[in-house]
Amino acid sequence: MADLRQRKKPDEQPVPDPTPPPTSSAKPPAENESPSPAFSWLAWSTWPTSLKLSPFPLVLLATFATLYYQYFTSDPGLDLRTPEACAATFNFTFRINAARSEAETLATHSWEYGTAAEAITELVNPEKAVFAVEPFPGDRVPGQGVKMDQAVIWVYQHIRHDGPTLFADAEDEGWSVSDPASLGVVTVMVGQRWNWEMYLNAAERQKDFLLNDAPRYVNGAISHRRDVAELWSDAVSMFPPFLAYYGVHKRDLALMRAAVHQVQLYRDALVIPEGPKRGLWKHIVGPSELADDGAWSTGNAWAAYGMARVRATISGWKPSRDVMGDEIVKLDRWIGEILDGAIRTDDDESGLLRNYLGQKSWFAETSGTALLAATAYRLAVLRPDTYAQPHYLAWAHAKRAAVASRVDDDGFAKPAVNPLKHSSREPVESSPEGASFLLMMGSAWRDCVCRGVCAAEDQGQVDAR
C-alpha cells in the first residue's frame, strides 16, 4: 500500500529547506563549456598568459632550434680539431683490442703485469697516464672513482700488499730486484681509491726495499738482480718510473731526483761511447755469465721508454717542472742518443730493427721496433722543437707501419724475440710484453696525431675488433 503521508496535494507548495546551500568561489561552467586543461610544459595552450609573454620560453625555444639545426647540419665525420674527438674515433690500422687481449691473457710475471697495466692505461685512460696534457690535476696523483680504471681493475688482484715487494711469485721476488717495482705506478693508482691504505703501504715498502735493502752495483746503481750486483737495461722501465711517480704522491722532490740519478748511473755503466752503435746501451753488465755487451733492441727500448716516462712525470708535475729543468734536458738528450743509434743501425730490408742493433747476423723483429717507435712519438710531443722533425717522425712512421703490417688476427706481431731468452735465434709465437708494446706504440701515435704534432693520416673509423 502506498504511503499516503508522502503524497502531496496538487496545489501544495514545497516547504523551503532552512539550511542554506554550500557556497563556492568557482564559477560553474556554462552548459557547453569544457573544463580548463591541466598545465603542461609541452602544451603551449595550457601556459598562462604571464608565462607566454615572459622571455624565458623564447630563450628556451631559440636554444632548442639552434641545437636541432646544428645536429642535422653538422659534418658527422672525424673532427681532428678536438683531441677528444680524434682519440674517440682513431684508426690504429691494426687489431689493437686483440693485442690488448693478448697482453692480459699471457701475462704471468711481475714485469708483464706492470707493463700491461701501463699500456692499458695509456690506451684506455690516456688522461691518467703520465703522458697526458695534465697528468696530475691539482699537482696530485689522479683519483679513482667508484668504478676504477680498467687497468686498475684488471691488475690490482695480482699485486702483493703484505710483503717487501709488490709481487708474490717466488721466482720473480727471489731473483729480481727491479721487476716487481714495475707494478709500483699502478699500485699507487689503486691506493687512490678511498685512500686504500694497504696498497699505499705496499708501495711504501717497495720504495724502501729499493732504496735501503737492494744490492748496489759498484757505482751505486740499484741492482737488477738480488743474488749478484748486476745492471740490465730493462730495469730502467721497471723502477725509476715508479720512484718518480711515488715522488708525486708523496710530494717528495728527493724521490724524483733519485729516479733521475739512478737512470744516470745505469747510463754511465751501459752506454756505448763510440763507433756506429754509440749512444746505444749494452744489455747487461756485471760479474755473472749473463753479461752481454750487445745492443739488444728490446733492452734499448726498455731504457728509452722508461726514461720517457720519468721525463713526462717530471714535466707533468709543477713542483718538479719548476726546478728540474736541467734533468729534463738530460733525459731528452739520453733518449735521443738511443733513437739516433737505432736509426744509424737500421739496415734490415724488412723495415724492422734487428734483435741486436748493428749486428747483421741477427733477424729483424717486432717487439723492440714497436717500443722504440713509441718512444720516438712520445719524445716528439714532449720536445717538439727537437724531435718533431722528419728525421725522427718519418723513421717512427716507417717502423710503426712495418710492425702494424705484421699483426695477425690474434693481435700478435711476428716475428718477435723470445722475451725470456733474448739470445735465442728462434722467434716466438707469442710475447706478453710484445703485445703491450703494440698498445704503447698505437697509443703514442694516436696522442701524437691528436695533439697536432704528427700529421693525420689513414684516419677513419676505429677498428674495434
Buried (B, 14 or more C-beta within 10 A) or exposed (E): EEEEEEEEEEEEEEEEEEEEEEEEEEEEEEEEEEEEEEEEEEEEEEBEEEEEEEEEBEEEEEEEEEEEEEEEEEEEEBEBEEBEBBBEBBBBBBBBBBBBBBBBEBBEBBBBBBBBBBBBBBBBBBBBBBBBEEBBEEBEBBEBEEEBBBBBEBBBEBBBBEBBBBBBBEEBBEEBBBBBBBBBBBBBBBBBBEEBEEBBEBBBBBBEBBBEEBBEBEEEBBBBBBEEBBBBBBBBBBBBBBBBBBBBBBEBBEBBBBBBBBBBBBBEBBBBEEEBBEBBBBBBBBEEEBEBEBBBBBBBBBBBBBBBBBBBBBBBBEBBBEEBEEBBEBBBEBBBBBBBBBBBBBEBEBBBBBBBBBEEEBBBBBBBBBBBBBBBBBBBBBBBEBBBEEEBBEBBBBBBBBBBBBBEEEBBBBBBBBBEEBBEEEBBEBBBBBBBBBBBBBBBBBBBBBBBBBEEEEBEEEBEE
